Amino acid sequence: MITLDGGKLIVESYRLHPIDDTIAGDRAIENQIDKFKKIVTEVVFASRGYSIDQPLAVAPQDIPNTFTDIAASTLLANLCTDAFRSATKADIGFTANGLMRAGLTRGKSHVQTVYDVFAVAPLGAGVVDATAGSALVTGYFTGQELKHLLEFLLVDNPAQPGQFFPRTSGMRFRYDPLRPQFDVVTAIEMGDFDRGYHTIDITGKDTRLYSLTCPLYFAVIAVAIPKYTKGKLTLVPKNKEGQPLKSKVEALTELASETPDLLPPAGVIDRESFATLPEKFAAREIKEWQAIMDHLRALPVKTAGELPVIPVDDRAAEVRAIKAT
C-alpha cells in the first residue's frame, strides 16, 4: 500500500508474489512458441532423427562451460571431443573452449533435451547443408603440425581469456607457458584413458599422419594459422594419402542417401573432388551438435527404457592439457 502525505509518496506495506512455473503462460504466446518449435524440428533436427524437446540424457550435476576456469569446463570439453572422435573414428577429436557456447545445467529434472545440447554447439553452418550448426570435418596432420596447431591456440587473448584454449580427445599434450611464444608445447601423446598414451615426434622428422576431426567453424581458423603467424607456424590439412585437401567437401566424413535439400548447390563445389563420391549419394554432413547427441544416446543404461546418465567420473574428467608446474 502506498499513501500520499503532503505530496510525498510513502510505502506503508507490500507483499511479494513469487513468479515461477506454477503461473500459467499466455496461451497465444505459447501457441506461437509451439509453432516455432515445430518449424525448428522440421528444418534442423528431423533429418537426423531428433526433435527439439526430445530427452537425451540425465546430468547428475551441473556441467559448466567457463572459459576462464579450464578445470571446471573439462567435463564438457571431454564430452564434446570424445563425441567428435566417436562420430568419425578419427585419431583425434579437437575443438577450442570458445566453440562450446553453453554448459549443461542439471535443473530440477536433471534431464537434458535436444535443445539443451544444441545450445552447447550452435555455431556456424555446414559445407553443403546450410542448416544451423557446424559440420564436422577431418584432416590429416603430422606431429609437428599438431604442435603448431596447439602453439597458436595457447597464445591466450587477454580480451577473450580462455576462449582459444585447445580441447582434445585421443591426444594429450604437455606445455610450459613460461617458454618462448610458439614453443610452449613440450610433448604430445596419442592414446586415451583406457589404453594409455605414447609420445609422438613433434620435431618434423617423422612424417606420419594423424587424423583430426573438428567443427568446420574451427577449421576455418586453423587453416589460416600460417597466415596469422606470418609463416612461423605451418600446417596443411591433408587427406589420408597425404595430399592437400582441395575443398571443404573432401573433409566431410559421412556419406548417405538423403533428401534433396541436403544436396550441394550447383556451381559451388570443387567437382573434381566431389566426383570421387558415388553419384547416388549426397554428401551428408555430421553436425557438431549431432555428434554430441549421438554420443549421449549411445551411453550405457542400467535399465532398458531409462535415459543414460552423463558420466562425471575420473575418465570423464581426465586432464588432457598438462601444465608444467
N, C-alpha and C positions, 0 to 999 in steps of 0.2 A: 504494500500500500504506500502510495506517495501522496503527501499533502503539500499544500501551498501556504506558506506562512510569510506574509509581508513581501510577497514576490520571490520568496526563496523556496525551492523545492526541497522537501525533506522526505527521506525514505523511512517510513515508520516500521515496515516489516516486509519480508519477502519469503518466497518458497521456491526451492529448486525442483525442477521437473526433469527426471532422468530421460535422456534421449538415447534409445537403444533399439534393438531389433524386435522388441515387443510392440512397437508402434507400426501400424500398417502403413505401407508405402502408398504413394499416389498411383492409382490403378492405370491412369492414362500414361504416366511416365514409365511404369513397369511394363506396360504393353509395348511401348516403343523400344525399351531396352531388350525385351524378348525378341522383337523383330530384328534388331541389330545382331543379337547373338546368333539367330538362325542364319543370317547372311554370312557372318564370320565363319560359322561352322561349314557352310556350303563352299565358301570361296577358299578358305585357308586350310581347314583341318580334315574335311570329309575324305578327300582323295587319299589321305594317308591313314584312314581308319579311326579318326578321333572326332570328338565333339567337344564344344567349349567347356561344358560343365562336367565332363566325364571325370570321375575319381580315378586316380592313378596309383597313389601310394600314401603311406602314413608317415608323417615326420615325428619321431619320438621326442624331438627337441627343435628349437629354432636352429636353422642352418643359415647363418648370416652371410651377407656379402658386404664386406667392408674393405675398401681399397687400402686404407692406412694401417689396418691390422691384418698382416699377412697370415698369421697363425689362425685367427678367428675364421677367416674365409677359406681355409684349406679344405674343409669338408666339402664345400660346394664346388671348389675348383677341381678336386679329385673326382667328384661325381661326374662333372661335365667332361673332363678329358678322358676318363675311363669310358664314358659313353661314346665319344668320338672314335676311340681306338676299337671298341667293340663293334661299332657300326661298319667300319671299313676294313678291319683286320690289319690295319697299318702297324708298323713298329711303334709309332709314337702318336699320341693324341696331344694336341697343343692349342693353347689359347693365351690370352692376356687378361689380367684381372678386370680391366675396364669393359670387356665384352660381356661380362656377366652383370646384367643390369638390375637384378633384384635377388634377394635371398628367398628362402622358403620358411614361412612363419607357421609355427605349429598351430596356433589358434585353439579354439575350444574343441573342435572335432579332430584335430591333427591331420585331417585329410587334405592332400594336395591334388588339385584338379588340373586339367589340361591348361586352363587359363593361368593358373599359378605357375606352372612350369614354363609356359610360353613367355611369361614376364621375365624369366631368367635370361632368355636368349631371343629377344625380339628384333634385333638389329638387322639391317640390310635386306637384300633380296637374293634371288638365285642367278644362275647363269642363263638358263632358258626358261625358268619358271619365275615370273616376276612377283609371285605372292610373297607375303611377309616372311622374313627370316632368311638368314644367310644359308647358302648351300655349303655342305662340307666338300672340300677339295683336298686332293692328295698329291704330293710331290715327293721326289727323292732327293736327298742331300747327303753330302759327305760329312764325316765327323767334324771337320774344320768348319764347314758351312753351318752346322748346328751350333757350334761355338759362336760364330759370328751373329747368328740369329739371337742367341741369348745375350751376347755382349750389347747389342743395340737396345734391347728391352731393359737391361739392368742399369742403363743410364737414366736415372729417375728424373721426371719432370717436376720441379718444385711447384709449378702451377697446378699439376694434377698428380699429387703424390700417390704412388702405388698402383696407378691405373695401367701402367705398362708392364707390371711385374709378370714374368713368364710363368705359366702353369703347364704341367706336363703329366703324361701317363705313358708308361713303358720306358721312361727315361728319368733319371735324376741327375742333378748336377751340383757341383761344389763351387762356391765363389767367395772371393775376398774383396769387399768393397773398398778396402784401403789400397788395393793395387791400382796401377795406372788405368785410365779410361781405355776401354776396348780390350782390356787384358785382365779382367777380374775373374773370369771363369778358369778354374784350375783343373777341373776334371768333369767328364761326362760319363755316365754309366748307363748301360742298357739293361733292362730286365723289369722285374716287378716285385711286389711284397712277398709273393708266394715262391717264386723261382729264384729269387736273389738277383744280384746285379753283377755285371762285369764291365770293367773300364774299356773305353774305346779310344782310338787315336784321334787327337784333335789338332795335330800339327800340320796336317795336309799330306803326310807321307802315305797314308792309307786311303785309297780311292773308293773303298767300299761304300755303297749307298744304303741309306736308311729311309724307309717310307714314313712320311709325316702327314697326318690329317689335321686340318684346322678349318675354321669358318672362313668363307670367302671374304668376309668383311676384314678379317685379319690378314689374309693372304695378299690383299691389295697393298697393305702397308709393308709386308715382308719383302715382296719383290722389289720394292723401291729402296730398300736399305742401302744398296751400293750408291744410289744417287744421293740419299740423305747424308751419307757419311763421306761423300766425295771420293769413293773408291777405297776407303780404308777397310771396310767390311764387305767382302764379296760373297755372293751366293747366287746360284742359278737353279730354279726349280726344274727338275728333270722327270722323265718317265722312267719306268723300271729298266729300260735298256740304256739309260744314261744320256738320252738325247734331250736337249732343252724343250720344255713344253712350248708349243706354238700358240695355244689358245686356252681359254678357261674351260672349254668343253672337254679337252683332253684330261683335265684334272678331276672331272666328275667320276664318281666311283660306281654307282649303281645303274644298271640297265634294266628296264622293264617296260612292257607294253602299257601304255597309259592313254588317258583321254586326250583329244586333240588340243585342249587348252595348254597342255604341257609340252607341245611340240615347239622346237625352236622357230622363232620368226624368220622368214626368208631374208637372206642377204646380210645377216649379222654374224655369221659363224664362219670360221675357217673350214670350208667344205672339205679340204683335203684331210684334215684330221677327223672330221665327223664321218667321212666316208668309210673309215675303218670299222665303224659300228654296223651291226646288222641292220638292213634297211627297215625291217619290220618293227624295230624298236625305236622308241623315242628316248632321248636322254632324260632319265628320271632322276632327279636330284634327291639326296638325303639332306633334309633340312637340319640345321643345328638343333633346333628345338625338338624335332622328330627323333633324333638320335638319343636325346636325353629321355624322352618319353618312352621310347622302345626299351631303353636300358632299365628304366624303373619297372616297366611291366614284366621284364624278364627276371626280376629279383625273386628269390625263393619265398614261398609262403608256408606257414605251418599247417594251415587247413585249406582245402580247396574252397574257392569262392571268396576267401579273405583277400584284402589288399596287402601287398608286400610292405614291409617296414624298411624305410631308408636306413642303411647301416651307418652307425656313428662310432664304430669300434676302432681299434688301432690300425687295421688295414685301411679303413675309410679315411682316417686322419693322418695317414703316412706323410711324413715330411719329405718332399722331393726336391726342394731347393735348400741345400745345406750351407749355411753361412759360417764362414771361418770365425772362430772365437779367439 
